[in-house]
Amino acid sequence: MYGQSRGEHHEWDRGGIVYDRAVLSAADTKRGLRLGFYDGMCSVVMGTLTSGVFLTGFALALGATELQIGILAALPPFANLAQLLAAYLLERSGRRKWLCVGGAALSRGLWLLTVALPFAVIGPGKPVWVLSAIIGGSSVFFAMSSTAWQSWMRDLVPGSMRGRYFARRTQLQAAVGIAASLAAGWFIDYWKAEYPRNLTMGFALLFTVGVLFGLLGLLPLGLTPEPPAHLSARQPFWRLLSLPFRDRNFRRLMAYAMAWAFSTALASTFFIVYMLNDIRLDYAQVVIFSFFDQGMNLLSLGLWGRLTDRYGNKPVILFGGLLASTTAFCWIFAAPGHYAIIPIIYLINGFAFAGIGLASGNILLKVSPNEHNAVYISVYSVLVGFAGALAPILGGYLAQSFEGRELWISFSYSDYGRLSVLPVLKLRHFHFLFLLSSLCRFLSNSLLVAVREEGEAPVHELVRASLRTLGTVASARNLVTRLVRKPQRHREALPEQTPKE
């Protein structure tokens, strides 16, 4: 009942949600979940307008090289080192909301400095390094805010509905992101046509709009209630940092996550560079192609949310990882005038990474314990971020090294001295990077097999359920309805923590 006071130690159900009354009242919990949607939509507008194709295009307009593009992509993961400081502050104070909102405000506000770059009178090549400094500073505060937010949301969102809640939140973010990216792509192409010599000013205007939405999102974030933090007896911080490494299962999860982050970041930044510079697509085309990714992400998240709750997170990650490993290789077949495969790649990617992203966040929250979860999350993020930061720098170096090099793979057949050659594959420039990324992705999936998750089902059961779900759909309209329908309401117990070894 809503009239009961908080702090009672029984669970109750209303609207299909089980709440722990010892943590927050039902009204506060439901209000926090609703506010999480609003902040998520505002933050995704800023993220869409200040990253991806638009950040890459801005850097190229400033004269960035491939290596500099790789360094820009490496800065946010490197900034995850700041999560150790965030974990220290959280262990000492438990003030997650203060750190989250304050860090987000500084992170988003710093982006306003990019508006001045088109007007800055500095030497050639220096604007790229100034942009790098801005992104680096913003990423440090974002990393600290992110650590607090993950620990905060772990206690706010009931475990029994965590998969479906974050699936629905990500669906809303994907829908808003699609609209924002399409509008921004058309705006940049219009600006490029009207003011070709002042393209950087168009990007600066775009970033300004993004930052304003980001700052607007601080309001619902600040109004979100914070459950009491799980604080324990104070210990030396260096001893706390060793806890994740003494947990065998968590150690295995970190090894997989580091390998996967390295494999994907090795080439992901350069897919956009490849489309803009090699295939010669304009910004609107790149954004429209990314719409296939975001659209499939939006449609499939509801399905992935139900599958993670039923079959576990590990099978979802494995299945999605196999699909994503294949798409990296498929980029080799995209060429100027022959890029019909790109929307197919984005469709598969959107489906695969929707499941990977959702399940990866869930399994991290599930495997980390209640006590010191901020330390577990920060150590995980630092190591994964470090692996993800090295990859684009190495990728940028390799891309420059492979420029001008070609490899032909063909079949030869000799018939009484008459030689016939059948070309099979031609690799050049970025193709080598895409092939290497694909191989690394396949290998990294094998590391996840050793991770234990309570309640996980075999992958083949998940695949069979996915195909059965899609097979019963008679039309595209039914597909949309089935994937995004509201989850069935039923009472579920919170999952128990994975036992530690």
N, C-alpha and C positions, 0 to 999 in steps of 0.2 A: 504494500500500500504506500502511496505517496506521503501519507501523513506520518509514517514511522520515521524516527530520528536516525541520523547516520551513526555508524559505529556499532550496529548490531551485527552479530557474527553468523547470521544465516543467509542463505542465498534464496532469491525469489525470482520469479519470471513474470515479465510483462511484455507483450508484443514479441515473444520469441527470443528475448534476450535475458541471459542469466547475469545478475549483478552480485558482486560481493559487497554487502552493505558495510563491511568493516573498512572499506576503502573510500567509497564515495556514495552519496545518495543516488537514487535512480534518476531523479530530476537533473542533478549535476552531471551525471554520466551521459545522459541523452543529450543534454545541451552541449557538452564538450564534443561529442561525436558529430553533432550538427555543425558546430563552429569549425571543426576540422575540415569540412567540405569547403567552406568559404575561403579559409586561408589557402587551402590547396589550389583552388581555382585562381586566386590572385597570384600566387607564387609561380604557377605554371605559365601564366602570361609573361611574367618577367623572364622566366627561364627560356621560353620559346624565342622571345625577341632579342635576347642578349647572348645566345649560344648557337651551336650548330652551324647551319649554313650562313646565318647572318654575322656571327662572330668571325667565321672563316672568311667570308666575303669582305668584311671590314678590314681584317688583317691583310688580305691580298691587295685591297685598295690602298693600304698604307705602304705597300711594297714588301710584304713579308716573304721570306724564302720558305722552302719546304721544311727546313730544319727549324726555323722560327715557328712555323705552324705546329710542329711537333712539341716544341717547348711550351707554347701557349696551352696545348692540350694537356701537358704534363703538370702544369701548375696546380689545378684543383686537387688532383690526387696527392701531390707532394704536401699540400697544405693540411692534409689529414693528420700530419704530425701534431698539429695543434689540438687534436682530440685527446692527446695524453694530458695536456694542461686542463682541458675541460673535465676529464675524468677525475683529476686531482681535486678540482674545485667542487665537483659534485659529491665526491666522497667526503669532503670536509664540511660542506654546507647543506647538501641535498636540495639546493634552490634551483631546480631545473627550469622553471618558468622564467625566472630572472635571467639566467644565462641564455636561454633559447631566444627570448624576445630581444634582449640587448644585442646578442651576436647577430641576429637576423637584421636588426635595424642598421648596424654598422656595415654589414656585408652588402645590403641592398643600397644604402646611401652612397657608398664609395663609387658605385657605378656612374654616378652623376659626373664624375671627373672625366669620363670618356667623351662627354659632350664638348669639352674644351679642346680635344686633340685636333680636330680639323682646323682650328684657329691658332694653334700653337706655332710659334716661330722657332723651330729647332732644326738641327741638321738632318740630312737625309738618313733614313734608316732608324733614327732615334724614336720616332713615334711608336714603332712596334715595341721597343723596349719599355717605353712609358706605359703602353697598354698592358704589357706583361706585369709591370709593377702593380698596376691597378687591380688586375685580375688576381695576382698573388695575394694582395692584402685583403681583397674581398673574400677570397677562398679560405683564408685563415679564420676569419670571423664566421663564415658559413660552416666550416668544419666544427667549430666549437658549439655553434647553435644546433647543428645536426645531432651531435652526441646527446645533448640535453633533450632534444625533441624525441629521439628514439627511446630513451629511457622513460620519458614522460608518457609517450603513447603506449608503451608496453604495459604500464599500469592502468592507463585510462581505458583502453579497448579490451573488453572481456575476451579471454582466450578462446571461448567457444565460437565466437563469430569473427575472429581476427581476419581470417582469410577472406570472408565475404565483405567485411567492412572496407578493408584496404583495396579490394577489387572494385567496389563501387566508387570509392574515392578516386582511384586511378582512372576509372571510366569517365568520371566527370572532368578530371584533369585532361584526359585525352581529347574529349569533345571540345573543351575550351581551347586546348592547344592547336587543334586542327583549324578552328576558326581564326585564331591569332596568326598562325603561320601562313595561311592562305592570304589573309589581308596584308600581312607584312611583305610577302613575296611579290604581290602585285604592286604594292607601294614602291618597293625598291626598283622594280623593272620600270615603272613609270618615271621615277626620279632619274634613273640612269638614262632613259631616253630624252628627258627634258633638260637635265643638267649633267651631262656626261663628265664634265670636268670637276664637278663638286659631289662626287658619289659619296665621299666620306661624310658629308653633311647630312645626307639622307639617312645613313646608318646612325648618326648621332641623334637625329630626331626619333628614330625607331627605339634607340636605347632609352631615351628620355621617357617615352610612353611606357616602356617596360618597367622602368624603375618606379614610376608613379603607381603602377598596379602593385608592385612589390611592397611599397610603403603602405598602400591601402590594406594589404593583407595582414599588416601588423595588428590592426584593430581586432579582428576575430581571434587572432593568435593570443593576444593579451587578455581577452575575455574568457578563454578556455580554462576551465577549472583544473587544478593540479592535485592528483591524489598524493597522500603522504609518501615520501620516499622511503625505501627500505635501507635504513642506516644501521650499521653494526658497530661493534667496538672498534675504535680507531687503531689502525695498524700502520707500520711504515709503508709508504707508497710503493717503494721498490718491491716489497713483498706482495702487495696487491697485484702489481704488474706481472708477477710470475704465475699467478693463478691460472690464466688461460693456457699457459704452456704446460702446466701440470695436469690439465684435463685432456686426456687422450682424444676423446671424441671431438672436442672443440678444436684441438690442434689439427686434426684431420680436415675439419671444415675450413680452417684458415688456409691450409695447404691447397685445397681445391680452389677456394675463392681467389687466392693469389694467382694461381695458374690461369684461371679463367679470365681474370681481369687483364693479365698480361696479353693473353691470346687475342682478346677482343680489341683492346686499345692499340694493339700493334698496327692495325689497318683501318679502324673505324673512322678516324679523323680524315683519312685520305680518300675515302669514298667520295666525299663532297668535293675535294680538290680535283679528283679524277673526273667527276661530272662537269665541273666548271671549266677546267683547263684543257683536258684531253678530249672529252666528248663534245665540248663547247655547248652545253646547255645553258639557258638563261635561268635567272633566279626563280621565276614563276614555274618553270618546268621542274626544277629541283624540288620546290615546295609541293607541287602537285604530286610528284612521285612519292614524296615523304607522306603525303596524305594517305596513300595505300597502307603504309606502315602504321600510321596513327589510327586509321579507320579500322584495320584488322585488330589492332591492340584494343580499341574501344569495344569491338564486338565480342572479342574472345575472353575478356577479363572476367565476365560473369561466369563463363564456363570454367575457367581456371580456378576462380574462387571456390566453386563448389567441389571441383576435383581435389584441390589441396585439402579442404576440410574432410573429404571422404577417403582419399588414398594417401594423403601425406604430401609433404613438400619435395622430398628427395626424388620420387618418380617423375614429378612434373619438371624438375630441373634437368634430369637426365634426358627426358624426351625432348624438351625444348632445346637442350644443348646439342643434340644430334642434328636437329633441323638447322640451327644457327651455324653449325660447323660447315654444313653443306652450302649455305648461301654465300659464305665468304669466297668459296671457290668459284661460284657461279658468276662473280663479278668479272672474271677473266673473259667471258663471252660478250660483254658489253663493249661496243665500239662506236665511233662516230658514224651516224646514219643507221646503225643497227643496235638500238638500245631498247628493243621491245621486252627484253628479259628483265629490265630494271624494275618495272612495277611488280613482276612476279616475285623477284627477290624481296622487295619491300613487303609484299603480302605475307610471305613465309616468315620474314623477320619479325613483322608485327605480331604474328601469332606466337612465334617461339619466344621472343623476348618479353612478351606480356606475361607468360607463365614463369619464365626464369626470374624476372624482376620481382614478381609477387611472391613466389615461393622462396627466393633467396632471402628476402627480408623476413619472411615468416619463420624460416628455419633458424635464422640467427637469433630471433627473439625467443624461439622455443628451446634452443640448445643452451643459451646463456641462462645462468641461475638468477633467482630473485635477488639474492645478495650480491653486491658488487657488479650488477649487470652493466653499469656505465663503464666499468673498467674493461669488461669483456668486449663490449661493443667498440670502445675506443681502440683497444689493441688490434682487434679484427680490422677496423677501418684504416688504421695506420699502415698495417702490413699490406692489406689489399690495395690501398692507395699508393703505396710505394711501388708495388708491382705494376699498377696501372699507370704510374708516372714515368717509369723507365721505358715502357713500351712505345709511346708515341715519339719520344726522343730517338730511340733506336730506329723506329719506323721512318722518321724523317731523314736520318742519316742513310739508311738503306735505300730510300727512295731516290736520294741524290746520287748514290753510288750506282744504282741500276739504270739511271738515265742514259740513253744511248746504247744500251745492251739489249740483245734479242736472243731468244732461244726458240728454235723450230723443232717440233716433234712431228714426225711423219713416218709413214710406212713406205718401204721401197720394195719393188717386185721386178725381178729380171726375167725376161722371157726370151731365151736365146740371144742374149746380148742387148735386147731392147729394155731399157730401164724405165719403169713407171714409178712415179712418186705420188703418194696420196698424202697431202698435208692434213694433220690432225689438230695440232694446237700450236699457236704462236704466242710466246710470252715476251712481254716487253715492259720496261719501266715499272709501273705500279703492280703489274701482274705478278711479279715475283713476291711482292709483299703480301698480296691477297692469298697466294698459294701457301705461303709460310704461316699466315694467320689461320687458315683453314686447318692445316695439319696440327698446329698447336692447340686449337680448340678441341679437336678429336681426342688428343692425348690427355688434355686436362679433365675431360669428362670421366676418365677412368679413376681419377683420384676421389671422386665423390662416392664411388661404390663402397669405400671403406667407412664412410660416415654412417652412424647409427641414428635413426630417428624413430622414436616410439610411435607405433601405429602405422608405419609405412607399409605400402602394398607393393608387390612386384610391378615393374614397369609395364609388362605385357598386359596386366589387368587395366592399367590406366589407358594404354593405347586402345585396347578393345572397347573400353567405356567411351572414349572420345569418338571413335569411329561409329559406335552404335548411336551416340547422341546426334552426330551429324547425319547419319544415314536415315534417321527417322524424320528428318526435316524435308518437307515436300517442296518448299520454295524458298527463295531468298528472304521473303517477308517473314516466313516462319522461323528462318534461321536467326534473323535479328531479334524476333520476339523471344526465342528460346534462350539466346545467349545473354540478353540483358534483363530478363524477367526478374522480379523480386524473389529472393530465396524463400523456400518454404519455411514457415515458422514452426519451430519445434524446440524443445528443451534439450540442452546438451550440457554435459559436465565439462568443466575446464580441464584441458589436457595436463597431465602430470609432467613434471620436469624430467628430462632425460637423465637417467642415472649416471653418475660420474665414476670414472675408473681411477 
